[in-house]
Amino acid sequence: MTEAFVIGIARDAFYTVFIVAGPALVVSIVVGLLVSIFQAATSISEMTLTFVPKIIAVGVVTILLLPFMMQKMFQFTEQIFNLIPNLK
């Protein structure tokens, strides 16, 4: 097992994490920004107002993209299992 092999596995792992978690994180950021703009425009200073819309939006995105996320995770897991015989 060489250094390049380990770096390749780590690179693929990070790429998979970014692809799987990315949509939920982007939606969370966008919803948080929109709620912050709404709070600034209406002078509402409630700190907990951002949590409910974020949770709902992230939940909806996760449910809608769950097949895609599972496919990416299964592909990565299969790739790792296929590399096991080469670990000498």
PyMOL Python script that loads the backbone (N, CA, C, O; Angstrom):
from pymol import cmd

cmd.read_pdbstr("""\
ATOM      1  N   MET A   1       0.855  -1.169   0.000  1.00  0.00           N
ATOM      2  CA  MET A   1       0.000   0.000   0.000  1.00  0.00           C
ATOM      3  C   MET A   1       0.902   1.234   0.000  1.00  0.00           C
ATOM      4  O   MET A   1       1.663   1.463   0.940  1.00  0.00           O
ATOM      5  N   THR A   2       0.805   2.007  -1.050  1.00  0.00           N
ATOM      6  CA  THR A   2       1.675   3.161  -1.201  1.00  0.00           C
ATOM      7  C   THR A   2       0.990   4.429  -0.700  1.00  0.00           C
ATOM      8  O   THR A   2      -0.206   4.446  -0.409  1.00  0.00           O
ATOM      9  N   GLU A   3       1.776   5.465  -0.613  1.00  0.00           N
ATOM     10  CA  GLU A   3       1.255   6.760  -0.173  1.00  0.00           C
ATOM     11  C   GLU A   3       0.233   7.297  -1.169  1.00  0.00           C
ATOM     12  O   GLU A   3      -0.784   7.864  -0.769  1.00  0.00           O
ATOM     13  N   ALA A   4       0.491   7.125  -2.435  1.00  0.00           N
ATOM     14  CA  ALA A   4      -0.442   7.585  -3.474  1.00  0.00           C
ATOM     15  C   ALA A   4      -1.772   6.842  -3.403  1.00  0.00           C
ATOM     16  O   ALA A   4      -2.827   7.423  -3.658  1.00  0.00           O
ATOM     17  N   PHE A   5      -1.720   5.555  -3.055  1.00  0.00           N
ATOM     18  CA  PHE A   5      -2.939   4.755  -2.926  1.00  0.00           C
ATOM     19  C   PHE A   5      -3.813   5.294  -1.794  1.00  0.00           C
ATOM     20  O   PHE A   5      -5.024   5.444  -1.958  1.00  0.00           O
ATOM     21  N   VAL A   6      -3.198   5.584  -0.652  1.00  0.00           N
ATOM     22  CA  VAL A   6      -3.934   6.108   0.505  1.00  0.00           C
ATOM     23  C   VAL A   6      -4.483   7.499   0.201  1.00  0.00           C
ATOM     24  O   VAL A   6      -5.616   7.816   0.563  1.00  0.00           O
ATOM     25  N   ILE A   7      -3.685   8.324  -0.460  1.00  0.00           N
ATOM     26  CA  ILE A   7      -4.153   9.661  -0.826  1.00  0.00           C
ATOM     27  C   ILE A   7      -5.323   9.572  -1.797  1.00  0.00           C
ATOM     28  O   ILE A   7      -6.259  10.367  -1.705  1.00  0.00           O
ATOM     29  N   GLY A   8      -5.289   8.624  -2.719  1.00  0.00           N
ATOM     30  CA  GLY A   8      -6.404   8.428  -3.647  1.00  0.00           C
ATOM     31  C   GLY A   8      -7.679   8.015  -2.939  1.00  0.00           C
ATOM     32  O   GLY A   8      -8.760   8.500  -3.274  1.00  0.00           O
ATOM     33  N   ILE A   9      -7.567   7.128  -1.968  1.00  0.00           N
ATOM     34  CA  ILE A   9      -8.748   6.711  -1.201  1.00  0.00           C
ATOM     35  C   ILE A   9      -9.303   7.888  -0.408  1.00  0.00           C
ATOM     36  O   ILE A   9     -10.516   8.099  -0.375  1.00  0.00           O
ATOM     37  N   ALA A  10      -8.417   8.661   0.237  1.00  0.00           N
ATOM     38  CA  ALA A  10      -8.864   9.823   1.003  1.00  0.00           C
ATOM     39  C   ALA A  10      -9.528  10.861   0.102  1.00  0.00           C
ATOM     40  O   ALA A  10     -10.540  11.457   0.471  1.00  0.00           O
ATOM     41  N   ARG A  11      -8.946  11.074  -1.091  1.00  0.00           N
ATOM     42  CA  ARG A  11      -9.528  12.021  -2.041  1.00  0.00           C
ATOM     43  C   ARG A  11     -10.931  11.578  -2.452  1.00  0.00           C
ATOM     44  O   ARG A  11     -11.856  12.389  -2.489  1.00  0.00           O
ATOM     45  N   ASP A  12     -11.088  10.297  -2.759  1.00  0.00           N
ATOM     46  CA  ASP A  12     -12.406   9.777  -3.133  1.00  0.00           C
ATOM     47  C   ASP A  12     -13.399   9.878  -1.977  1.00  0.00           C
ATOM     48  O   ASP A  12     -14.580  10.152  -2.192  1.00  0.00           O
ATOM     49  N   ALA A  13     -12.923   9.659  -0.763  1.00  0.00           N
ATOM     50  CA  ALA A  13     -13.801   9.761   0.406  1.00  0.00           C
ATOM     51  C   ALA A  13     -14.283  11.198   0.591  1.00  0.00           C
ATOM     52  O   ALA A  13     -15.472  11.428   0.812  1.00  0.00           O
ATOM     53  N   PHE A  14     -13.374  12.160   0.503  1.00  0.00           N
ATOM     54  CA  PHE A  14     -13.775  13.561   0.634  1.00  0.00           C
ATOM     55  C   PHE A  14     -14.714  13.980  -0.489  1.00  0.00           C
ATOM     56  O   PHE A  14     -15.682  14.701  -0.250  1.00  0.00           O
ATOM     57  N   TYR A  15     -14.439  13.537  -1.701  1.00  0.00           N
ATOM     58  CA  TYR A  15     -15.307  13.862  -2.831  1.00  0.00           C
ATOM     59  C   TYR A  15     -16.709  13.313  -2.597  1.00  0.00           C
ATOM     60  O   TYR A  15     -17.699  14.000  -2.846  1.00  0.00           O
ATOM     61  N   THR A  16     -16.792  12.074  -2.120  1.00  0.00           N
ATOM     62  CA  THR A  16     -18.098  11.462  -1.856  1.00  0.00           C
ATOM     63  C   THR A  16     -18.845  12.215  -0.762  1.00  0.00           C
ATOM     64  O   THR A  16     -20.051  12.433  -0.870  1.00  0.00           O
ATOM     65  N   VAL A  17     -18.140  12.608   0.281  1.00  0.00           N
ATOM     66  CA  VAL A  17     -18.779  13.369   1.367  1.00  0.00           C
ATOM     67  C   VAL A  17     -19.298  14.700   0.848  1.00  0.00           C
ATOM     68  O   VAL A  17     -20.412  15.102   1.185  1.00  0.00           O
ATOM     69  N   PHE A  18     -18.513  15.387   0.037  1.00  0.00           N
ATOM     70  CA  PHE A  18     -18.962  16.672  -0.501  1.00  0.00           C
ATOM     71  C   PHE A  18     -20.171  16.514  -1.409  1.00  0.00           C
ATOM     72  O   PHE A  18     -21.089  17.333  -1.367  1.00  0.00           O
ATOM     73  N   ILE A  19     -20.180  15.474  -2.227  1.00  0.00           N
ATOM     74  CA  ILE A  19     -21.306  15.246  -3.136  1.00  0.00           C
ATOM     75  C   ILE A  19     -22.573  14.880  -2.358  1.00  0.00           C
ATOM     76  O   ILE A  19     -23.668  15.324  -2.705  1.00  0.00           O
ATOM     77  N   VAL A  20     -22.420  14.076  -1.315  1.00  0.00           N
ATOM     78  CA  VAL A  20     -23.590  13.618  -0.554  1.00  0.00           C
ATOM     79  C   VAL A  20     -24.122  14.721   0.361  1.00  0.00           C
ATOM     80  O   VAL A  20     -25.334  14.927   0.436  1.00  0.00           O
ATOM     81  N   ALA A  21     -23.242  15.425   1.050  1.00  0.00           N
ATOM     82  CA  ALA A  21     -23.679  16.433   2.013  1.00  0.00           C
ATOM     83  C   ALA A  21     -23.864  17.814   1.394  1.00  0.00           C
ATOM     84  O   ALA A  21     -24.529  18.667   1.982  1.00  0.00           O
ATOM     85  N   GLY A  22     -23.296  18.041   0.238  1.00  0.00           N
ATOM     86  CA  GLY A  22     -23.329  19.356  -0.380  1.00  0.00           C
ATOM     87  C   GLY A  22     -24.701  19.962  -0.595  1.00  0.00           C
ATOM     88  O   GLY A  22     -24.920  21.110  -0.208  1.00  0.00           O
ATOM     89  N   PRO A  23     -25.635  19.238  -1.197  1.00  0.00           N
ATOM     90  CA  PRO A  23     -26.949  19.844  -1.440  1.00  0.00           C
ATOM     91  C   PRO A  23     -27.657  20.294  -0.162  1.00  0.00           C
ATOM     92  O   PRO A  23     -28.261  21.366  -0.136  1.00  0.00           O
ATOM     93  N   ALA A  24     -27.589  19.496   0.881  1.00  0.00           N
ATOM     94  CA  ALA A  24     -28.235  19.877   2.140  1.00  0.00           C
ATOM     95  C   ALA A  24     -27.562  21.101   2.750  1.00  0.00           C
ATOM     96  O   ALA A  24     -28.238  21.974   3.294  1.00  0.00           O
ATOM     97  N   LEU A  25     -26.246  21.170   2.665  1.00  0.00           N
ATOM     98  CA  LEU A  25     -25.530  22.322   3.210  1.00  0.00           C
ATOM     99  C   LEU A  25     -25.826  23.590   2.427  1.00  0.00           C
ATOM    100  O   LEU A  25     -25.999  24.658   3.014  1.00  0.00           O
ATOM    101  N   VAL A  26     -25.886  23.481   1.113  1.00  0.00           N
ATOM    102  CA  VAL A  26     -26.185  24.654   0.282  1.00  0.00           C
ATOM    103  C   VAL A  26     -27.592  25.158   0.567  1.00  0.00           C
ATOM    104  O   VAL A  26     -27.803  26.364   0.695  1.00  0.00           O
ATOM    105  N   VAL A  27     -28.552  24.255   0.666  1.00  0.00           N
ATOM    106  CA  VAL A  27     -29.929  24.656   0.975  1.00  0.00           C
ATOM    107  C   VAL A  27     -29.996  25.309   2.348  1.00  0.00           C
ATOM    108  O   VAL A  27     -30.698  26.304   2.528  1.00  0.00           O
ATOM    109  N   SER A  28     -29.281  24.764   3.306  1.00  0.00           N
ATOM    110  CA  SER A  28     -29.264  25.342   4.646  1.00  0.00           C
ATOM    111  C   SER A  28     -28.699  26.761   4.630  1.00  0.00           C
ATOM    112  O   SER A  28     -29.226  27.648   5.301  1.00  0.00           O
ATOM    113  N   ILE A  29     -27.640  26.972   3.873  1.00  0.00           N
ATOM    114  CA  ILE A  29     -27.044  28.309   3.780  1.00  0.00           C
ATOM    115  C   ILE A  29     -28.006  29.289   3.107  1.00  0.00           C
ATOM    116  O   ILE A  29     -28.174  30.416   3.572  1.00  0.00           O
ATOM    117  N   VAL A  30     -28.636  28.860   2.015  1.00  0.00           N
ATOM    118  CA  VAL A  30     -29.552  29.742   1.284  1.00  0.00           C
ATOM    119  C   VAL A  30     -30.763  30.095   2.140  1.00  0.00           C
ATOM    120  O   VAL A  30     -31.165  31.258   2.194  1.00  0.00           O
ATOM    121  N   VAL A  31     -31.345  29.108   2.808  1.00  0.00           N
ATOM    122  CA  VAL A  31     -32.504  29.375   3.664  1.00  0.00           C
ATOM    123  C   VAL A  31     -32.108  30.285   4.823  1.00  0.00           C
ATOM    124  O   VAL A  31     -32.855  31.202   5.166  1.00  0.00           O
ATOM    125  N   GLY A  32     -30.963  30.049   5.422  1.00  0.00           N
ATOM    126  CA  GLY A  32     -30.488  30.907   6.501  1.00  0.00           C
ATOM    127  C   GLY A  32     -30.293  32.340   6.044  1.00  0.00           C
ATOM    128  O   GLY A  32     -30.632  33.277   6.767  1.00  0.00           O
ATOM    129  N   LEU A  33     -29.745  32.518   4.836  1.00  0.00           N
ATOM    130  CA  LEU A  33     -29.552  33.856   4.285  1.00  0.00           C
ATOM    131  C   LEU A  33     -30.892  34.544   4.030  1.00  0.00           C
ATOM    132  O   LEU A  33     -31.066  35.719   4.355  1.00  0.00           O
ATOM    133  N   LEU A  34     -31.841  33.804   3.443  1.00  0.00           N
ATOM    134  CA  LEU A  34     -33.162  34.389   3.185  1.00  0.00           C
ATOM    135  C   LEU A  34     -33.882  34.776   4.467  1.00  0.00           C
ATOM    136  O   LEU A  34     -34.513  35.832   4.530  1.00  0.00           O
ATOM    137  N   VAL A  35     -33.795  33.935   5.487  1.00  0.00           N
ATOM    138  CA  VAL A  35     -34.433  34.246   6.762  1.00  0.00           C
ATOM    139  C   VAL A  35     -33.741  35.443   7.415  1.00  0.00           C
ATOM    140  O   VAL A  35     -34.406  36.277   8.029  1.00  0.00           O
ATOM    141  N   SER A  36     -32.437  35.535   7.294  1.00  0.00           N
ATOM    142  CA  SER A  36     -31.709  36.680   7.852  1.00  0.00           C
ATOM    143  C   SER A  36     -32.109  37.976   7.158  1.00  0.00           C
ATOM    144  O   SER A  36     -32.277  39.007   7.809  1.00  0.00           O
ATOM    145  N   ILE A  37     -32.261  37.923   5.833  1.00  0.00           N
ATOM    146  CA  ILE A  37     -32.715  39.113   5.105  1.00  0.00           C
ATOM    147  C   ILE A  37     -34.119  39.490   5.543  1.00  0.00           C
ATOM    148  O   ILE A  37     -34.417  40.669   5.737  1.00  0.00           O
ATOM    149  N   PHE A  38     -34.988  38.490   5.700  1.00  0.00           N
ATOM    150  CA  PHE A  38     -36.352  38.748   6.178  1.00  0.00           C
ATOM    151  C   PHE A  38     -36.327  39.366   7.573  1.00  0.00           C
ATOM    152  O   PHE A  38     -37.072  40.309   7.843  1.00  0.00           O
ATOM    153  N   GLN A  39     -35.480  38.846   8.463  1.00  0.00           N
ATOM    154  CA  GLN A  39     -35.391  39.394   9.809  1.00  0.00           C
ATOM    155  C   GLN A  39     -34.876  40.831   9.795  1.00  0.00           C
ATOM    156  O   GLN A  39     -35.358  41.672  10.554  1.00  0.00           O
ATOM    157  N   ALA A  40     -33.906  41.111   8.940  1.00  0.00           N
ATOM    158  CA  ALA A  40     -33.377  42.471   8.862  1.00  0.00           C
ATOM    159  C   ALA A  40     -34.417  43.439   8.298  1.00  0.00           C
ATOM    160  O   ALA A  40     -34.494  44.591   8.726  1.00  0.00           O
ATOM    161  N   ALA A  41     -35.213  42.969   7.342  1.00  0.00           N
ATOM    162  CA  ALA A  41     -36.215  43.836   6.723  1.00  0.00           C
ATOM    163  C   ALA A  41     -37.378  44.121   7.662  1.00  0.00           C
ATOM    164  O   ALA A  41     -37.967  45.201   7.607  1.00  0.00           O
ATOM    165  N   THR A  42     -37.714  43.168   8.520  1.00  0.00           N
ATOM    166  CA  THR A  42     -38.869  43.340   9.405  1.00  0.00           C
ATOM    167  C   THR A  42     -38.477  43.689  10.832  1.00  0.00           C
ATOM    168  O   THR A  42     -39.348  43.870  11.684  1.00  0.00           O
ATOM    169  N   SER A  43     -37.200  43.784  11.102  1.00  0.00           N
ATOM    170  CA  SER A  43     -36.683  44.100  12.444  1.00  0.00           C
ATOM    171  C   SER A  43     -37.096  43.072  13.489  1.00  0.00           C
ATOM    172  O   SER A  43     -37.236  43.401  14.667  1.00  0.00           O
ATOM    173  N   ILE A  44     -37.288  41.837  13.063  1.00  0.00           N
ATOM    174  CA  ILE A  44     -37.551  40.747  13.995  1.00  0.00           C
ATOM    175  C   ILE A  44     -36.194  40.222  14.460  1.00  0.00           C
ATOM    176  O   ILE A  44     -35.347  39.861  13.642  1.00  0.00           O
ATOM    177  N   SER A  45     -35.996  40.181  15.769  1.00  0.00           N
ATOM    178  CA  SER A  45     -34.687  39.756  16.280  1.00  0.00           C
ATOM    179  C   SER A  45     -34.772  38.433  17.041  1.00  0.00           C
ATOM    180  O   SER A  45     -34.040  38.220  18.007  1.00  0.00           O
ATOM    181  N   GLU A  46     -35.648  37.567  16.611  1.00  0.00           N
ATOM    182  CA  GLU A  46     -35.797  36.266  17.247  1.00  0.00           C
ATOM    183  C   GLU A  46     -34.676  35.339  16.769  1.00  0.00           C
ATOM    184  O   GLU A  46     -34.549  35.093  15.569  1.00  0.00           O
ATOM    185  N   MET A  47     -33.875  34.831  17.685  1.00  0.00           N
ATOM    186  CA  MET A  47     -32.716  34.012  17.333  1.00  0.00           C
ATOM    187  C   MET A  47     -33.113  32.616  16.851  1.00  0.00           C
ATOM    188  O   MET A  47     -32.401  32.010  16.051  1.00  0.00           O
ATOM    189  N   THR A  48     -34.227  32.116  17.326  1.00  0.00           N
ATOM    190  CA  THR A  48     -34.615  30.748  16.980  1.00  0.00           C
ATOM    191  C   THR A  48     -35.435  30.669  15.697  1.00  0.00           C
ATOM    192  O   THR A  48     -35.818  29.574  15.284  1.00  0.00           O
ATOM    193  N   LEU A  49     -35.705  31.781  15.071  1.00  0.00           N
ATOM    194  CA  LEU A  49     -36.545  31.794  13.863  1.00  0.00           C
ATOM    195  C   LEU A  49     -35.897  31.064  12.694  1.00  0.00           C
ATOM    196  O   LEU A  49     -36.606  30.543  11.833  1.00  0.00           O
ATOM    197  N   THR A  50     -34.582  31.014  12.641  1.00  0.00           N
ATOM    198  CA  THR A  50     -33.914  30.399  11.494  1.00  0.00           C
ATOM    199  C   THR A  50     -33.937  28.878  11.548  1.00  0.00           C
ATOM    200  O   THR A  50     -33.799  28.231  10.510  1.00  0.00           O
ATOM    201  N   PHE A  51     -34.106  28.290  12.725  1.00  0.00           N
ATOM    202  CA  PHE A  51     -33.971  26.839  12.853  1.00  0.00           C
ATOM    203  C   PHE A  51     -35.090  26.052  12.166  1.00  0.00           C
ATOM    204  O   PHE A  51     -34.812  25.073  11.473  1.00  0.00           O
ATOM    205  N   VAL A  52     -36.322  26.455  12.341  1.00  0.00           N
ATOM    206  CA  VAL A  52     -37.446  25.688  11.785  1.00  0.00           C
ATOM    207  C   VAL A  52     -37.414  25.670  10.257  1.00  0.00           C
ATOM    208  O   VAL A  52     -37.527  24.591   9.675  1.00  0.00           O
ATOM    209  N   PRO A  53     -37.265  26.817   9.576  1.00  0.00           N
ATOM    210  CA  PRO A  53     -37.193  26.742   8.104  1.00  0.00           C
ATOM    211  C   PRO A  53     -35.997  25.933   7.600  1.00  0.00           C
ATOM    212  O   PRO A  53     -36.105  25.222   6.601  1.00  0.00           O
ATOM    213  N   LYS A  54     -34.857  26.039   8.291  1.00  0.00           N
ATOM    214  CA  LYS A  54     -33.684  25.268   7.878  1.00  0.00           C
ATOM    215  C   LYS A  54     -33.938  23.777   8.025  1.00  0.00           C
ATOM    216  O   LYS A  54     -33.622  23.002   7.122  1.00  0.00           O
ATOM    217  N   ILE A  55     -34.502  23.368   9.148  1.00  0.00           N
ATOM    218  CA  ILE A  55     -34.766  21.946   9.382  1.00  0.00           C
ATOM    219  C   ILE A  55     -35.740  21.409   8.334  1.00  0.00           C
ATOM    220  O   ILE A  55     -35.542  20.318   7.800  1.00  0.00           O
ATOM    221  N   ILE A  56     -36.785  22.170   8.043  1.00  0.00           N
ATOM    222  CA  ILE A  56     -37.767  21.733   7.048  1.00  0.00           C
ATOM    223  C   ILE A  56     -37.128  21.641   5.663  1.00  0.00           C
ATOM    224  O   ILE A  56     -37.328  20.657   4.950  1.00  0.00           O
ATOM    225  N   ALA A  57     -36.366  22.659   5.282  1.00  0.00           N
ATOM    226  CA  ALA A  57     -35.742  22.677   3.950  1.00  0.00           C
ATOM    227  C   ALA A  57     -34.726  21.550   3.801  1.00  0.00           C
ATOM    228  O   ALA A  57     -34.701  20.874   2.772  1.00  0.00           O
ATOM    229  N   VAL A  58     -33.897  21.343   4.803  1.00  0.00           N
ATOM    230  CA  VAL A  58     -32.897  20.273   4.739  1.00  0.00           C
ATOM    231  C   VAL A  58     -33.583  18.910   4.716  1.00  0.00           C
ATOM    232  O   VAL A  58     -33.138  18.007   4.008  1.00  0.00           O
ATOM    233  N   GLY A  59     -34.650  18.755   5.476  1.00  0.00           N
ATOM    234  CA  GLY A  59     -35.399  17.494   5.461  1.00  0.00           C
ATOM    235  C   GLY A  59     -36.001  17.203   4.099  1.00  0.00           C
ATOM    236  O   GLY A  59     -35.945  16.068   3.623  1.00  0.00           O
ATOM    237  N   VAL A  60     -36.575  18.215   3.469  1.00  0.00           N
ATOM    238  CA  VAL A  60     -37.176  18.032   2.137  1.00  0.00           C
ATOM    239  C   VAL A  60     -36.106  17.677   1.111  1.00  0.00           C
ATOM    240  O   VAL A  60     -36.293  16.770   0.300  1.00  0.00           O
ATOM    241  N   VAL A  61     -34.981  18.398   1.149  1.00  0.00           N
ATOM    242  CA  VAL A  61     -33.901  18.121   0.192  1.00  0.00           C
ATOM    243  C   VAL A  61     -33.344  16.722   0.417  1.00  0.00           C
ATOM    244  O   VAL A  61     -33.067  15.999  -0.540  1.00  0.00           O
ATOM    245  N   THR A  62     -33.182  16.345   1.665  1.00  0.00           N
ATOM    246  CA  THR A  62     -32.664  15.009   1.961  1.00  0.00           C
ATOM    247  C   THR A  62     -33.613  13.922   1.462  1.00  0.00           C
ATOM    248  O   THR A  62     -33.162  12.920   0.905  1.00  0.00           O
ATOM    249  N   ILE A  63     -34.898  14.101   1.651  1.00  0.00           N
ATOM    250  CA  ILE A  63     -35.874  13.113   1.181  1.00  0.00           C
ATOM    251  C   ILE A  63     -35.872  13.046  -0.348  1.00  0.00           C
ATOM    252  O   ILE A  63     -35.930  11.960  -0.926  1.00  0.00           O
ATOM    253  N   LEU A  64     -35.804  14.211  -0.999  1.00  0.00           N
ATOM    254  CA  LEU A  64     -35.832  14.220  -2.461  1.00  0.00           C
ATOM    255  C   LEU A  64     -34.562  13.636  -3.081  1.00  0.00           C
ATOM    256  O   LEU A  64     -34.625  12.978  -4.119  1.00  0.00           O
ATOM    257  N   LEU A  65     -33.416  13.874  -2.454  1.00  0.00           N
ATOM    258  CA  LEU A  65     -32.150  13.422  -3.021  1.00  0.00           C
ATOM    259  C   LEU A  65     -31.627  12.137  -2.390  1.00  0.00           C
ATOM    260  O   LEU A  65     -30.496  11.735  -2.665  1.00  0.00           O
ATOM    261  N   LEU A  66     -32.422  11.492  -1.558  1.00  0.00           N
ATOM    262  CA  LEU A  66     -31.959  10.281  -0.891  1.00  0.00           C
ATOM    263  C   LEU A  66     -31.548   9.176  -1.865  1.00  0.00           C
ATOM    264  O   LEU A  66     -30.523   8.537  -1.625  1.00  0.00           O
ATOM    265  N   PRO A  67     -32.280   8.913  -2.945  1.00  0.00           N
ATOM    266  CA  PRO A  67     -31.806   7.876  -3.886  1.00  0.00           C
ATOM    267  C   PRO A  67     -30.436   8.205  -4.485  1.00  0.00           C
ATOM    268  O   PRO A  67     -29.585   7.324  -4.606  1.00  0.00           O
ATOM    269  N   PHE A  68     -30.224   9.459  -4.857  1.00  0.00           N
ATOM    270  CA  PHE A  68     -28.932   9.880  -5.398  1.00  0.00           C
ATOM    271  C   PHE A  68     -27.823   9.725  -4.355  1.00  0.00           C
ATOM    272  O   PHE A  68     -26.737   9.229  -4.658  1.00  0.00           O
ATOM    273  N   MET A  69     -28.109  10.154  -3.123  1.00  0.00           N
ATOM    274  CA  MET A  69     -27.115  10.054  -2.048  1.00  0.00           C
ATOM    275  C   MET A  69     -26.754   8.599  -1.760  1.00  0.00           C
ATOM    276  O   MET A  69     -25.581   8.267  -1.583  1.00  0.00           O
ATOM    277  N   MET A  70     -27.750   7.748  -1.715  1.00  0.00           N
ATOM    278  CA  MET A  70     -27.500   6.327  -1.442  1.00  0.00           C
ATOM    279  C   MET A  70     -26.708   5.698  -2.583  1.00  0.00           C
ATOM    280  O   MET A  70     -25.822   4.879  -2.339  1.00  0.00           O
ATOM    281  N   GLN A  71     -27.013   6.066  -3.812  1.00  0.00           N
ATOM    282  CA  GLN A  71     -26.272   5.529  -4.957  1.00  0.00           C
ATOM    283  C   GLN A  71     -24.803   5.906  -4.863  1.00  0.00           C
ATOM    284  O   GLN A  71     -23.933   5.064  -5.083  1.00  0.00           O
ATOM    285  N   LYS A  72     -24.515   7.160  -4.539  1.00  0.00           N
ATOM    286  CA  LYS A  72     -23.120   7.605  -4.420  1.00  0.00           C
ATOM    287  C   LYS A  72     -22.409   6.874  -3.281  1.00  0.00           C
ATOM    288  O   LYS A  72     -21.249   6.485  -3.421  1.00  0.00           O
ATOM    289  N   MET A  73     -23.100   6.687  -2.155  1.00  0.00           N
ATOM    290  CA  MET A  73     -22.470   5.991  -1.029  1.00  0.00           C
ATOM    291  C   MET A  73     -22.247   4.522  -1.341  1.00  0.00           C
ATOM    292  O   MET A  73     -21.221   3.957  -0.964  1.00  0.00           O
ATOM    293  N   PHE A  74     -23.195   3.899  -2.023  1.00  0.00           N
ATOM    294  CA  PHE A  74     -23.022   2.497  -2.424  1.00  0.00           C
ATOM    295  C   PHE A  74     -21.870   2.344  -3.413  1.00  0.00           C
ATOM    296  O   PHE A  74     -21.096   1.391  -3.319  1.00  0.00           O
ATOM    297  N   GLN A  75     -21.749   3.277  -4.362  1.00  0.00           N
ATOM    298  CA  GLN A  75     -20.647   3.222  -5.318  1.00  0.00           C
ATOM    299  C   GLN A  75     -19.302   3.329  -4.606  1.00  0.00           C
ATOM    300  O   GLN A  75     -18.370   2.586  -4.916  1.00  0.00           O
ATOM    301  N   PHE A  76     -19.203   4.251  -3.654  1.00  0.00           N
ATOM    302  CA  PHE A  76     -17.945   4.410  -2.924  1.00  0.00           C
ATOM    303  C   PHE A  76     -17.636   3.164  -2.095  1.00  0.00           C
ATOM    304  O   PHE A  76     -16.494   2.705  -2.063  1.00  0.00           O
ATOM    305  N   THR A  77     -18.646   2.620  -1.429  1.00  0.00           N
ATOM    306  CA  THR A  77     -18.442   1.417  -0.619  1.00  0.00           C
ATOM    307  C   THR A  77     -18.020   0.243  -1.483  1.00  0.00           C
ATOM    308  O   THR A  77     -17.121  -0.511  -1.111  1.00  0.00           O
ATOM    309  N   GLU A  78     -18.658   0.080  -2.631  1.00  0.00           N
ATOM    310  CA  GLU A  78     -18.288  -0.993  -3.554  1.00  0.00           C
ATOM    311  C   GLU A  78     -16.856  -0.815  -4.056  1.00  0.00           C
ATOM    312  O   GLU A  78     -16.109  -1.785  -4.182  1.00  0.00           O
ATOM    313  N   GLN A  79     -16.487   0.418  -4.337  1.00  0.00           N
ATOM    314  CA  GLN A  79     -15.127   0.704  -4.778  1.00  0.00           C
ATOM    315  C   GLN A  79     -14.114   0.329  -3.688  1.00  0.00           C
ATOM    316  O   GLN A  79     -13.076  -0.259  -3.990  1.00  0.00           O
ATOM    317  N   ILE A  80     -14.403   0.657  -2.448  1.00  0.00           N
ATOM    318  CA  ILE A  80     -13.502   0.325  -1.338  1.00  0.00           C
ATOM    319  C   ILE A  80     -13.404  -1.187  -1.173  1.00  0.00           C
ATOM    320  O   ILE A  80     -12.310  -1.722  -0.987  1.00  0.00           O
ATOM    321  N   PHE A  81     -14.546  -1.883  -1.240  1.00  0.00           N
ATOM    322  CA  PHE A  81     -14.512  -3.343  -1.110  1.00  0.00           C
ATOM    323  C   PHE A  81     -13.744  -3.989  -2.266  1.00  0.00           C
ATOM    324  O   PHE A  81     -13.068  -4.999  -2.067  1.00  0.00           O
ATOM    325  N   ASN A  82     -13.838  -3.428  -3.451  1.00  0.00           N
ATOM    326  CA  ASN A  82     -13.086  -3.958  -4.582  1.00  0.00           C
ATOM    327  C   ASN A  82     -11.580  -3.721  -4.462  1.00  0.00           C
ATOM    328  O   ASN A  82     -10.788  -4.429  -5.085  1.00  0.00           O
ATOM    329  N   LEU A  83     -11.188  -2.739  -3.672  1.00  0.00           N
ATOM    330  CA  LEU A  83      -9.761  -2.449  -3.458  1.00  0.00           C
ATOM    331  C   LEU A  83      -9.136  -3.318  -2.379  1.00  0.00           C
ATOM    332  O   LEU A  83      -7.911  -3.365  -2.270  1.00  0.00           O
ATOM    333  N   ILE A  84      -9.935  -4.002  -1.583  1.00  0.00           N
ATOM    334  CA  ILE A  84      -9.406  -4.803  -0.469  1.00  0.00           C
ATOM    335  C   ILE A  84      -8.406  -5.859  -0.935  1.00  0.00           C
ATOM    336  O   ILE A  84      -7.371  -6.013  -0.286  1.00  0.00           O
ATOM    337  N   PRO A  85      -8.650  -6.590  -2.013  1.00  0.00           N
ATOM    338  CA  PRO A  85      -7.646  -7.593  -2.419  1.00  0.00           C
ATOM    339  C   PRO A  85      -6.289  -6.992  -2.802  1.00  0.00           C
ATOM    340  O   PRO A  85      -5.278  -7.694  -2.782  1.00  0.00           O
ATOM    341  N   ASN A  86      -6.257  -5.720  -3.146  1.00  0.00           N
ATOM    342  CA  ASN A  86      -5.006  -5.073  -3.543  1.00  0.00           C
ATOM    343  C   ASN A  86      -4.211  -4.527  -2.369  1.00  0.00           C
ATOM    344  O   ASN A  86      -3.143  -3.951  -2.577  1.00  0.00           O
ATOM    345  N   LEU A  87      -4.690  -4.686  -1.151  1.00  0.00           N
ATOM    346  CA  LEU A  87      -4.013  -4.139   0.019  1.00  0.00           C
ATOM    347  C   LEU A  87      -2.960  -5.101   0.524  1.00  0.00           C
ATOM    348  O   LEU A  87      -3.227  -5.902   1.419  1.00  0.00           O
ATOM    349  N   LYS A  88      -1.777  -5.032  -0.035  1.00  0.00           N
ATOM    350  CA  LYS A  88      -0.679  -5.895   0.409  1.00  0.00           C
ATOM    351  C   LYS A  88       0.503  -5.067   0.789  1.00  0.00           C
ATOM    352  O   LYS A  88       1.533  -5.608   1.191  1.00  0.00           O
TER     353      LYS A  88
END
""", "prot")
cmd.dss("prot")
cmd.show_as("cartoon", "prot")
cmd.util.cbc("prot")
cmd.orient("prot")
